[in-house]
């Protein structure tokens, strides 16, 4: 029987409750060891969950940065096209949104070889 519950075990309310019940039920040292093992497992799982949550936040943050870069690249391309050929048709703007960041970067260089929107449309068709 435990006379006092160790501080580390009090951190997990479920284990503290279980140990209090165990003390009341006069569990054997082996049974108490088993409870301690379960507490350790619960603490490990909580750590894994916290780590996974943090990893997920980082991934979403990185995806957001990537998406922001892509949106800025699309804006630049549309401005360049508008300056060179006039108002960009909506269907071409929509097609730009399906390109990867790398494809958009390549397009930003190819624009200077285009003579009209048909050239852009042909380039997009090849993608």
Backbone as numpy.savetxt, mean C-alpha at the origin, in Angstrom:
# Nx Ny Nz CAx CAy CAz Cx Cy Cz
0.43 -21.71 41.52 -0.42 -20.53 41.52 0.48 -19.29 41.52
0.16 -18.34 40.65 0.91 -17.09 40.60 0.39 -16.14 41.67
1.31 -15.60 42.44 0.88 -14.63 43.43 0.72 -13.26 42.82
1.54 -12.99 41.80 1.46 -11.71 41.11 1.67 -11.95 39.62
0.84 -11.31 38.80 0.95 -11.48 37.35 2.06 -10.57 36.84
3.05 -11.14 36.10 4.15 -10.33 35.57 3.63 -9.20 34.67
4.32 -8.07 34.69 3.92 -6.90 33.92 3.76 -7.20 32.44
4.72 -7.97 31.88 4.65 -8.27 30.45 3.38 -9.03 30.09
2.88 -9.83 31.03 1.66 -10.59 30.76 0.41 -9.73 30.91
0.52 -8.66 31.67 -0.62 -7.76 31.85 -0.88 -6.93 30.60
0.12 -6.88 29.68 -0.03 -6.08 28.47 -1.11 -6.64 27.55
-1.38 -7.91 27.65 -2.42 -8.54 26.83 -3.60 -8.84 27.75
-4.67 -8.05 27.64 -5.80 -8.20 28.57 -6.36 -9.62 28.61
-6.40 -10.29 27.47 -6.95 -11.64 27.43 -6.11 -12.60 28.27
-4.78 -12.43 28.19 -3.89 -13.31 28.95 -3.99 -13.01 30.43
-4.05 -11.72 30.77 -4.19 -11.36 32.19 -5.46 -11.99 32.76
-6.54 -11.91 31.99 -7.79 -12.50 32.45 -7.64 -14.02 32.59
-6.98 -14.63 31.58 -6.79 -16.09 31.62 -5.94 -16.48 32.83
-4.90 -15.70 33.12 -4.05 -16.02 34.27 -4.80 -15.85 35.58
-5.65 -14.85 35.63 -6.46 -14.69 36.84 -7.39 -15.89 37.02
-7.96 -16.34 35.92 -8.83 -17.52 35.98 -8.00 -18.74 36.38
-6.79 -18.83 35.77 -5.91 -19.96 36.08 -5.56 -19.98 37.55
-5.26 -18.83 38.10 -4.94 -18.77 39.54 -6.13 -19.26 40.37
-7.30 -18.88 39.91 -8.49 -19.30 40.65 -8.72 -20.80 40.51
-8.34 -21.34 39.34 -8.58 -22.76 39.09 -7.43 -23.63 39.56
-6.39 -23.01 40.11 -5.21 -23.74 40.59 -4.60 -24.63 39.50
-4.26 -24.00 38.37 -3.63 -24.75 37.28 -2.22 -25.16 37.66
-1.78 -26.24 37.05 -0.44 -26.75 37.30 0.59 -25.86 36.61
1.87 -25.95 37.00 2.92 -25.17 36.34 2.97 -25.44 34.83
2.72 -26.67 34.42 2.73 -26.99 32.99 1.60 -26.25 32.26
0.46 -26.22 32.89 -0.68 -25.52 32.28 -0.42 -24.02 32.22
0.22 -23.50 33.27 0.57 -22.08 33.26 1.60 -21.79 32.18
2.57 -22.70 31.96 3.55 -22.54 30.88 2.84 -22.51 29.53
1.84 -23.36 29.39 1.08 -23.39 28.13 0.38 -22.04 27.92
-0.19 -21.49 28.97 -0.84 -20.18 28.86 0.19 -19.10 28.48
1.37 -19.18 29.07 2.43 -18.23 28.75 2.81 -18.34 27.27
2.89 -19.57 26.75 3.19 -19.78 25.34 2.12 -19.18 24.45
0.87 -19.31 24.85 -0.23 -18.72 24.08 -0.14 -17.21 24.10
0.24 -16.65 25.23 0.39 -15.20 25.34 1.49 -14.72 24.40
2.59 -15.46 24.36 3.69 -15.10 23.47 3.23 -15.15 22.02
2.48 -16.18 21.67 1.96 -16.32 20.31 1.04 -15.15 19.95
0.17 -14.79 20.87 -0.74 -13.66 20.63 0.05 -12.37 20.43
1.06 -12.15 21.27 1.87 -10.94 21.15 2.61 -10.93 19.81
3.15 -12.09 19.41 3.84 -12.19 18.12 2.88 -11.89 16.97
1.69 -12.44 17.04 0.69 -12.20 15.98 0.32 -10.73 15.90
0.17 -10.11 17.05 -0.15 -8.67 17.07 0.99 -7.87 16.43
2.22 -8.28 16.71 3.37 -7.62 16.08 3.37 -7.81 14.58
3.03 -9.01 14.13 2.97 -9.28 12.70 1.88 -8.44 12.04
0.75 -8.34 12.70 -0.36 -7.55 12.16 0.04 -6.08 12.08
0.66 -5.56 13.13 1.10 -4.16 13.13 2.11 -3.93 12.01
3.03 -4.87 11.83 4.03 -4.75 10.77 3.36 -4.77 9.40
2.41 -5.67 9.19 1.70 -5.76 7.91 0.92 -4.48 7.63
0.30 -3.92 8.66 -0.44 -2.66 8.49 0.51 -1.54 8.06
1.65 -1.46 8.70 2.63 -0.42 8.37 3.15 -0.61 6.95
3.39 -1.86 6.59 3.85 -2.17 5.24 2.80 -1.74 4.22
1.54 -2.02 4.51 0.44 -1.62 3.63 0.36 -0.11 3.47
0.56 0.61 4.57 0.54 2.08 4.51 1.66 2.59 3.60
2.83 1.99 3.74 3.98 2.40 2.91 3.70 2.13 1.44
3.12 0.96 1.15 2.81 0.62 -0.24 1.81 1.61 -0.82
0.77 1.94 -0.05 -0.23 2.90 -0.53 0.40 4.26 -0.74
1.30 4.63 0.13 1.99 5.91 0.00 2.81 5.94 -1.28
3.54 4.85 -1.55 4.36 4.76 -2.76 3.47 4.77 -4.01
2.36 4.04 -3.95 1.43 4.02 -5.08 0.87 5.41 -5.33
0.59 6.14 -4.27 0.09 7.51 -4.40 1.11 8.42 -5.05
2.38 8.26 -4.67 3.44 9.06 -5.29 3.53 8.74 -6.77
3.49 7.46 -7.10 3.58 7.02 -8.49 2.40 7.57 -9.30
1.22 7.49 -8.71 0.03 8.00 -9.39 0.13 9.51 -9.59
0.67 10.21 -8.61 0.86 11.66 -8.73 1.83 12.00 -9.85
2.91 11.23 -9.98 3.87 11.45 -11.06 3.19 11.23 -12.41
2.39 10.18 -12.48 1.69 9.86 -13.73 0.74 10.99 -14.11
-0.02 11.47 -13.16 -0.97 12.56 -13.44 -0.24 13.81 -13.92
0.89 14.13 -13.29 1.66 15.31 -13.72 2.21 15.12 -15.13
2.66 13.92 -15.43 3.19 13.63 -16.76 2.09 13.78 -17.82
0.90 13.30 -17.52 -0.23 13.44 -18.44 -0.54 14.92 -18.66
-0.56 15.69 -17.58 -0.83 17.13 -17.69 0.18 17.82 -18.59
1.46 17.48 -18.44 2.51 18.08 -19.26 2.32 17.71 -20.73
2.04 16.44 -20.97 1.84 15.98 -22.35 0.66 16.70 -22.99
-0.42 16.82 -22.28 -1.60 17.51 -22.81 -1.28 18.97 -23.11
-0.53 19.61 -22.21 -0.15 21.01 -22.46 0.73 21.13 -23.71
1.68 20.21 -23.86 2.55 20.24 -25.04 1.74 20.01 -26.32
0.84 19.04 -26.28 0.01 18.76 -27.46 -0.89 19.94 -27.80
-1.47 20.53 -26.77 -2.36 21.68 -26.98 -1.59 22.84 -27.60
-0.40 23.10 -27.10 0.40 24.20 -27.64 0.79 23.93 -29.09
1.05 22.67 -29.41 1.53 22.33 -30.75 0.39 22.17 -31.76
-0.73 21.52 -31.35 -1.77 21.18 -32.31 -3.15 21.75 -31.99
-3.33 22.37 -30.84 -4.64 22.89 -30.45 -5.29 21.98 -29.42
-6.57 22.20 -29.20 -7.30 21.44 -28.17 -7.22 19.94 -28.43
-6.87 19.21 -27.37 -6.68 17.76 -27.46 -8.04 17.07 -27.35
-8.38 16.21 -28.33 -9.66 15.48 -28.27 -9.76 14.62 -27.01
-10.95 14.54 -26.44 -11.17 13.78 -25.20 -10.76 12.32 -25.34
-11.03 11.70 -26.49 -10.69 10.29 -26.63 -9.18 10.08 -26.51
-8.38 11.03 -26.99 -6.93 10.91 -26.85 -6.50 11.14 -25.41
-7.14 12.09 -24.74 -6.83 12.32 -23.32 -7.12 11.06 -22.52
-8.25 10.43 -22.80 -8.62 9.20 -22.07 -7.60 8.09 -22.31
-7.13 7.98 -23.54 -6.15 6.93 -23.86 -4.85 7.15 -23.10
-4.49 8.39 -22.85 -3.26 8.68 -22.11 -3.31 8.10 -20.70
-4.50 8.10 -20.11 -4.62 7.63 -18.72 -4.34 6.13 -18.59
-4.39 5.39 -19.68 -4.13 3.96 -19.63 -2.64 3.61 -19.79
-1.84 4.60 -20.09 -0.41 4.36 -20.28 0.31 4.30 -18.94
1.38 3.53 -18.90 2.21 3.48 -17.69 3.05 4.76 -17.63
3.66 4.98 -16.50 4.52 6.15 -16.34 5.66 6.11 -17.35
6.24 4.94 -17.54 7.35 4.80 -18.50 6.88 5.12 -19.93
5.70 4.64 -20.29 5.17 4.93 -21.63 4.90 6.43 -21.80
4.40 7.05 -20.74 4.15 8.50 -20.79 5.46 9.27 -20.97
6.49 8.83 -20.27 7.79 9.49 -20.40 8.33 9.34 -21.82
8.16 8.15 -22.39 8.57 7.94 -23.79 7.76 8.82 -24.73
6.47 8.92 -24.49 5.60 9.75 -25.33 6.03 11.22 -25.27
6.43 11.67 -24.10 6.82 13.08 -23.97 8.01 13.42 -24.88
8.81 12.43 -25.23 9.91 12.64 -26.16 9.44 12.48 -27.61
8.53 11.56 -27.82 8.03 11.29 -29.18 7.18 12.44 -29.73
6.55 13.19 -28.85 5.66 14.28 -29.27 6.33 15.19 -30.30
7.61 15.41 -30.14 8.31 16.35 -31.01 8.43 15.83 -32.45
8.20 14.53 -32.64 8.23 13.95 -33.98 6.85 13.94 -34.63
5.81 14.21 -33.87 4.45 14.17 -34.40 4.17 15.44 -35.20
3.36 15.27 -36.24 2.96 16.44 -37.04 1.49 16.77 -36.83
0.73 15.85 -36.24 -0.69 16.08 -35.97 -1.20 15.04 -34.97
-2.49 15.13 -34.63 -3.07 14.19 -33.67 -3.14 12.77 -34.23
-3.17 12.62 -35.55 -3.17 11.27 -36.14 -1.89 10.53 -35.77
-0.78 11.25 -35.75 0.49 10.62 -35.36 0.41 10.12 -33.92
-0.21 10.91 -33.05 -0.39 10.49 -31.66 -1.31 9.27 -31.59
-2.39 9.32 -32.34 -3.34 8.21 -32.35 -2.66 6.93 -32.84
-1.85 7.03 -33.86 -1.10 5.87 -34.38 -0.12 5.35 -33.33
0.54 6.26 -32.66 1.51 5.88 -31.62 0.77 5.12 -30.49
-0.37 5.65 -30.10 -1.16 5.02 -29.03 -1.67 3.64 -29.46
-2.03 3.51 -30.71 -2.52 2.22 -31.22 -1.43 1.15 -31.14
-0.20 1.56 -31.37 0.90 0.61 -31.31 1.21 0.16 -29.89
0.75 0.87 -28.92 0.99 0.51 -27.50 0.02 -0.53 -27.14
